[in-house]
Amino acid sequence: MKVKMITRNPDDYMRETKRDLFKVPRNYDPALHPFEAPREYTRALNSVKLERVFAKPFIGNLDGHKDGISCLAKHPSQLSFVVSGDYDGEIRLWDLTNRSCRHNIQAHEGYVRGVVFTPDGSHILSVGDDKTIKKWSTDPEKNYTNVNIILSKTILSSITHSRKGNKFATCGEVCQLWEETRNEPIKSFTWGVDSLHYVSFNQVETNLLGNSYYFHIEVTIFILYYITN
């Protein structure tokens, strides 16, 4: 009768002292690493990208947020004016010319899901995990005050504003179309999915609205709605 046994020598994987590094066994047989060349190509490509980021084309950064940035929007007419929102509910208005913060607002309780300028740039609309849609003035003389608060019945994940008119849209459990002068949505769209992740108005065909959601984790599905007056 034959008995097969597995034996290991502790000297092959144990450290001699506590200061030594752990020994990691590796097999350099190319047959066991068929994707070695693509992996090396990816590493080299990432290295080149990082080198370009920290090279001369990298102009500067905007410091100020205490947490990660979740959304960003640019002014429709002023190239040097952008607004950003982060994970702790703060919104910051930035001057790109001076690379400085114009003003910071504690806008929401929790995640800022989306920010967008109105077509004339006089106001900012923001949505957050607190299920609120808030409208902010961009006038420094008014101290960037909160103009209006709308309480949504559903969770909000994104917001977009039409390039023409006063209509804007939000998405979450459903896609809703709003007017700035009303506190209730004028239209709701459903597609039979759990939640919508992103919504955007077409900048050319301003009556065209698009939604997207994740299907089976990896696939993004786009839904288009045509908005009639």
C-alpha positions in Angstrom: 0.0 0.0 0.0 1.3 3.4 -1.0 0.6 6.5 1.2 1.2 9.9 -0.2 2.2 12.6 2.3 2.8 16.3 2.0 5.7 17.7 4.0 6.8 21.3 4.4 10.1 22.6 5.6 9.5 25.5 8.0 12.8 27.0 6.9 11.2 27.8 3.5 8.5 30.1 4.8 9.4 31.0 8.4 11.3 34.2 9.3 14.6 33.8 11.1 13.9 37.0 13.2 10.8 39.2 13.7 12.5 42.0 11.7 12.8 39.8 8.6 10.2 40.1 5.8 7.8 37.3 5.1 8.9 35.0 2.3 6.5 35.0 -0.6 6.8 31.9 -2.8 6.7 32.7 -6.5 6.8 30.6 -9.6 8.3 32.4 -12.6 7.2 29.8 -15.2 5.8 31.9 -18.1 3.2 29.1 -18.7 1.6 30.0 -15.4 1.4 33.7 -16.2 -0.2 34.1 -19.6 -1.3 37.7 -19.0 2.1 38.9 -17.8 2.7 41.1 -20.9 -0.7 42.8 -20.7 -0.2 43.4 -17.0 3.2 45.0 -17.6 1.7 47.1 -20.4 -1.1 48.4 -18.1 1.5 49.2 -15.4 3.6 51.1 -17.9 0.6 53.0 -19.2 -0.5 54.0 -15.7 3.0 55.1 -15.0 3.0 57.4 -18.0 -0.4 58.8 -17.1 0.8 59.7 -13.6 4.0 61.2 -15.0 1.9 63.4 -17.3 -0.4 64.4 -14.4 2.5 65.7 -12.4 4.3 67.2 -15.4 3.9 70.7 -16.8 0.3 70.2 -18.2 -0.8 69.9 -14.6 -1.6 73.5 -13.8 -2.7 73.3 -10.2 -5.2 71.9 -7.7 -8.0 73.3 -5.6 -7.6 72.6 -1.9 -10.4 73.0 0.7 -12.7 70.0 0.7 -12.4 67.9 3.9 -13.8 64.8 2.1 -13.8 63.3 -1.4 -15.5 65.3 -4.2 -18.6 63.6 -5.5 -19.8 66.1 -8.2 -18.7 69.0 -10.2 -20.4 71.6 -12.4 -19.2 74.6 -14.5 -20.8 78.0 -15.0 -22.6 78.3 -18.3 -20.9 81.5 -19.4 -17.9 82.1 -16.9 -15.1 79.8 -17.7 -13.4 80.5 -14.4 -16.4 79.7 -12.2 -17.0 76.1 -11.1 -18.9 74.5 -8.2 -18.2 71.2 -6.4 -19.9 69.0 -3.8 -18.4 66.4 -1.6 -19.3 63.4 0.6 -19.8 65.4 3.8 -22.5 67.7 2.4 -20.4 70.7 1.6 -20.6 72.8 -1.6 -17.7 75.0 -2.6 -17.6 77.7 -5.3 -14.3 78.1 -7.0 -12.4 80.8 -8.9 -10.1 79.0 -11.3 -8.2 82.2 -12.2 -7.0 82.6 -8.7 -7.4 78.9 -7.8 -9.2 80.0 -4.7 -12.5 79.2 -3.0 -15.1 82.0 -3.4 -17.5 80.6 -0.8 -18.3 77.3 1.0 -21.8 76.2 2.0 -22.8 73.3 4.3 -25.7 72.4 2.0 -26.8 68.9 2.8 -26.7 66.3 5.5 -24.5 63.6 4.0 -23.6 62.9 0.4 -24.0 65.7 -2.2 -25.3 63.8 -5.1 -25.4 66.5 -7.8 -24.9 70.2 -8.5 -25.9 72.2 -11.6 -26.1 75.8 -12.6 -29.3 77.5 -14.0 -28.9 78.6 -17.6 -28.3 82.2 -16.6 -25.8 81.2 -13.9 -27.6 83.2 -11.2 -28.4 80.1 -9.1 -27.2 76.7 -8.2 -29.4 73.6 -7.7 -28.1 70.8 -5.5 -29.4 67.4 -4.4 -28.3 65.2 -1.5 -28.9 62.1 0.5 -31.3 64.1 2.8 -33.9 64.0 -0.1 -33.8 67.7 -0.6 -33.4 69.9 -3.7 -31.9 73.2 -2.7 -31.5 76.4 -4.7 -28.7 78.8 -4.0 -27.9 82.3 -5.1 -24.5 82.9 -6.8 -24.6 86.6 -6.0 -21.9 87.6 -3.5 -24.0 90.6 -2.4 -26.7 88.2 -1.3 -24.0 86.1 0.5 -24.9 83.0 -1.6 -28.1 82.5 0.4 -30.5 79.6 0.2 -33.4 80.7 -2.0 -35.7 77.6 -1.9 -35.8 74.1 -0.5 -37.9 71.2 -2.0 -38.4 68.0 -0.1 -38.5 65.0 -2.3 -40.5 61.8 -1.5 -37.8 59.6 -3.0 -34.0 59.3 -2.8 -32.2 61.5 -5.3 -29.0 60.5 -7.1 -28.5 63.2 -9.9 -29.8 66.5 -11.2 -29.7 68.3 -14.5 -31.1 71.6 -15.9 -32.4 72.3 -19.3 -30.3 74.7 -21.3 -33.5 76.7 -22.2 -36.3 77.6 -19.8 -36.7 76.8 -16.1 -37.2 73.1 -16.2 -34.8 70.7 -14.4 -34.9 66.9 -13.8 -33.8 64.6 -11.0 -33.5 60.9 -10.8 -33.3 58.2 -8.1 -36.1 55.7 -7.7 -37.9 57.5 -10.5 -37.1 60.3 -13.0 -38.9 63.5 -12.2 -39.3 66.7 -14.2 -39.6 69.9 -12.3 -40.1 73.6 -12.7 -38.2 76.1 -10.6 -41.5 77.8 -9.6 -43.2 74.7 -8.3 -42.5 72.5 -5.3 -44.0 69.3 -6.9 -42.8 67.5 -10.0 -44.8 68.2 -13.2 -44.0 64.8 -14.6 -42.6 61.4 -13.4 -41.1 58.7 -15.5 -40.6 55.1 -14.4 -38.8 52.2 -16.2 -39.3 49.3 -13.8 -35.7 49.2 -12.4 -34.5 49.6 -8.8 -32.9 53.0 -9.2 -31.6 55.5 -11.8 -28.0 56.7 -11.3 -27.6 59.6 -13.7 -29.8 62.0 -15.6 -28.9 64.6 -18.2 -30.6 67.0 -20.7 -29.3 67.1 -24.2 -27.6 70.4 -24.8 -28.7 70.7 -28.5 -32.1 69.1 -28.5 -33.2 70.6 -25.2 -36.4 68.6 -25.1 -34.4 65.3 -24.9 -33.7 63.8 -21.5 -31.5 60.8 -20.8 -31.3 58.4 -17.9 -28.9 55.6 -17.1 -28.8 52.8 -14.6 -26.6 49.8 -14.0 -27.7 46.4 -15.2 -26.0 43.3 -13.7 -23.2 45.6 -12.3 -21.2 46.0 -15.5 -23.7 47.2 -18.2 -25.0 50.8 -18.3 -28.5 51.2 -19.8 -29.5 54.6 -21.3 -33.1 55.7 -21.4 -34.2 58.6 -23.5 -37.4 60.7 -22.9 -38.8 63.3 -25.2 -40.2 66.3 -23.2 -43.1 68.1 -24.7 -44.4 71.5 -23.6 
